[in-house]
Amino acid sequence: MANAAELMRDYPGFNVEQMQDMLLTVFYKPLNERFLIGNEYGNSHNDSYIQNYWANWDLSNMAATIAIGIFCDRRDIYDIGVEYFKNGAGNGSIYNAIPFLHPDGLAQWQESGRDQAHIN
């Protein structure tokens, strides 16, 4: 939704402030931020064991966090998504999503053993 809102930003009649408010209060704070790092709505990863979720859960929340940060002109929110990608505790951070490095630059993605649709 944040990516689509960015495309609509200059469209006559599109209420940027209302969309920013919705993204921040309905999606980012109670869902994305809480899932990745925890906040006043609860602990990260729905209060479960950090490795309980496959990488795609973290990745979708990181992507939403970065897109919302860009659309809302909130560098602090954008930085949370980037920082989680680099150093997050869950399976979606780069060092956890790619746990097996092989010679000559080959790697095995965390979801490779799950099913074919999830490794792309």
C-alpha positions in Angstrom: 0.0 0.0 0.0 2.9 2.4 0.7 4.3 1.8 -2.7 1.0 2.5 -4.4 0.5 5.6 -2.2 3.9 6.9 -3.4 2.7 6.6 -7.0 -0.5 8.5 -6.1 1.2 11.2 -4.1 0.8 13.9 -6.7 -2.6 12.8 -7.9 -5.3 15.5 -7.5 -7.6 14.7 -4.6 -5.3 12.1 -3.0 -5.0 12.9 0.7 -1.3 12.2 1.5 -1.6 13.1 5.2 -4.5 10.8 5.7 -2.7 7.9 4.0 0.4 8.5 6.0 -1.6 8.5 9.2 -3.3 5.2 8.2 0.0 3.6 7.3 1.6 4.6 10.6 -1.2 3.9 13.0 -2.9 0.9 11.4 0.0 -0.9 9.8 3.4 0.2 10.9 3.1 0.6 14.7 0.8 -2.3 15.7 2.0 -4.7 13.0 5.4 -4.1 11.3 7.4 -2.5 14.2 5.9 -4.8 16.8 6.7 -7.9 14.7 10.3 -6.9 14.0 11.5 -5.3 17.2 8.6 -5.1 19.6 7.0 -2.0 21.0 4.1 -1.0 23.4 1.8 -3.4 21.5 3.8 -6.4 22.4 7.1 -8.3 22.0 8.7 -9.1 18.7 7.6 -12.0 16.6 4.2 -12.2 18.3 5.8 -13.2 21.6 7.1 -16.5 20.2 10.6 -18.0 19.8 12.6 -15.8 17.4 13.3 -18.7 15.0 9.6 -19.8 14.9 8.9 -17.8 11.7 10.3 -18.4 8.2 12.3 -15.7 6.5 9.4 -14.4 4.5 7.7 -13.1 7.7 10.6 -10.9 8.5 11.2 -9.9 4.9 7.6 -8.7 4.3 7.7 -6.7 7.5 11.1 -5.2 6.6 9.8 -4.3 3.1 6.7 -2.7 4.5 8.7 -0.8 7.1 11.1 0.6 4.5 8.2 1.6 2.1 6.3 3.3 4.9 9.4 5.1 6.0 9.9 6.4 2.5 6.3 7.4 1.9 5.9 9.1 5.3 9.3 10.8 5.0 10.4 9.1 8.2 14.1 8.3 8.1 13.9 6.7 11.6 11.3 4.1 10.3 13.3 3.5 7.1 16.4 2.9 9.2 14.6 0.3 11.4 14.0 -1.8 8.3 17.5 -1.5 7.0 19.1 -2.2 10.4 16.9 -5.3 10.9 18.0 -6.6 7.5 21.6 -6.1 8.5 21.5 -7.3 12.2 18.0 -8.6 13.1 17.6 -11.6 15.2 14.9 -13.4 13.0 15.3 -15.6 10.0 14.8 -12.7 7.6 18.0 -10.8 8.4 20.8 -11.4 5.9 23.0 -13.5 8.1 20.1 -15.7 9.3 18.4 -16.0 5.9 21.5 -17.2 4.2 23.0 -19.6 6.8 25.1 -21.7 4.4 27.8 -20.2 2.3 29.6 -22.4 -0.2 32.8 -21.9 -2.2 32.7 -19.6 -5.2 29.9 -17.4 -3.9 27.1 -20.0 -3.8 24.7 -19.9 -0.9 21.7 -21.8 0.4 18.7 -19.6 1.3 17.0 -20.3 4.6 13.8 -21.4 2.8 15.5 -23.6 0.2 14.4 -26.8 1.9 10.8 -25.7 2.3 9.3 -25.8 -1.2 10.2 -24.5 -4.7 7.9 -21.5 -4.5 9.5 -20.1 -1.4 13.1 -20.0 -2.7 12.6 -17.4 -5.4 
